[in-house]
Amino acid sequence: MSRTIRLSGFGGKKGDPKKVILGHFANNGNTTIPELSKELDVSVPKVTSLVGELIELGLIRDYGKIESTGGRKPNLYGIVPDSAFFIGVDVKQSHINIGLADLQKNLVSVEEKLPFKLVNTKEALEMLCVYIEGFIKKLSVPQERVLGIGISLSGRINNTTGHSYSFFHFDEIPLAAVIQDRVGIPVFLENDSRAMAYGEFCAGVVEEEKDVLFLNLDYGIGVGILFDGQVYYGKSGYAGEVGHIPIFDNERICHCGKKGCLETEASGWALERMFRDKLSVGSSSVLTSVKMLHPEKITMDEIIEAALNDDVLAIELIAKVGENLGRGISALINVLNPELVVLGGSMIRTGDYLYLPVKTAMNKYSLSLVKNDSQLKMSKLGERAGILGACLLVRNRLLEIG
């Protein structure tokens, strides 16, 4: 199969019948032609013809007869999962996760926690490319069936042009094009919070909810927004910079250069700073007293591990971060009135140490009538949300699945 699956013949318009049918199968599973005809409001002969063309493309399969309450037994049709694959690369501050998904949203191969330091250098970009190339070489599926690579990266991403304005912007050539030239497979960029949100929306904790906020809690704070089941990008594609809401009256300079941002008091960077400040005034922790780590070298991940091992200082400060975060989430709830708020990212490994203070702060700061409509849940996919989301967004883009 070629890397470009063409579903042309309908003028390239959004809502083309074959694309709509493929999208329905991909997102809803197997079905019969009569059911598909009724669902899409298209005649049975037309649906039969279109499904036949998709079978010729190798994307749809006839799975045989099914039991019927009476009359002629209909045939069941569905996606051919291994007809196409997509690679998702989730770039974190301290590691990289890479996975391969089939056409039916199944992760069939995953490599996690590959050591990496996200800095804006050519050496870091080279390492990213080496990891991707290494993953491709080890694949057990034919490389020609890998239709595209989605890269989930933090910061300002133009997913239309493939530019990254926060990392690896060394010249005018889009980062997606640079990596694509290197690995030989179409590459697409996506903001990490949006990729994680979409992964969670399609295969995680989200059920019937259509208006969802996904908080990516890592060193920084981002939010992926889903309105009416669709990823929201905003006018310029940069929606979701919730970490830079000026919510605190402090003099701390944020990474964005401004003061008082949510990230200055409710992020992984904030947690590290708070931890060092407490140690400097006499507080104790197993990280310094037992593991003998230098305070300036203690990382967010080490603080999280300490909390999971009952370190009192780590638990206390994670709770403080959670309370501050809850204030920011309350502001979003008051403005956007979502059905569901999902907490994701590295910091949710702390479980209730973070969740309960967030929930308490939401109850305290958000409007009661609005808050009562918004559930708060933890991510189900965890570290794999970004991998799967990147795969699915590429799948949708290449096959024009809505």
FENHULIN-V82180 format. One record per helix or strand of 3 or more residues. SS is the DSSP state (H for helix, E for strand). FROM is the first residue (numbers start at 1). LEN is the number of residues. If there is no record, write none. Layout:
ss,from,len
SS,FROM,LEN
SS,FROM,LEN
This chain:
ss,from,len
H,17,12
H,33,8
H,44,13
E,60,6
E,75,5
H,81,3
E,85,7
E,95,8
E,107,9
H,122,16
H,143,3
E,146,8
H,175,9
E,187,5
H,192,12
E,212,6
E,221,7
H,242,3
H,263,4
H,268,13
H,286,4
H,295,3
H,300,9
H,312,25
E,340,5
H,346,5
H,352,14
H,368,4
E,375,4
H,382,18
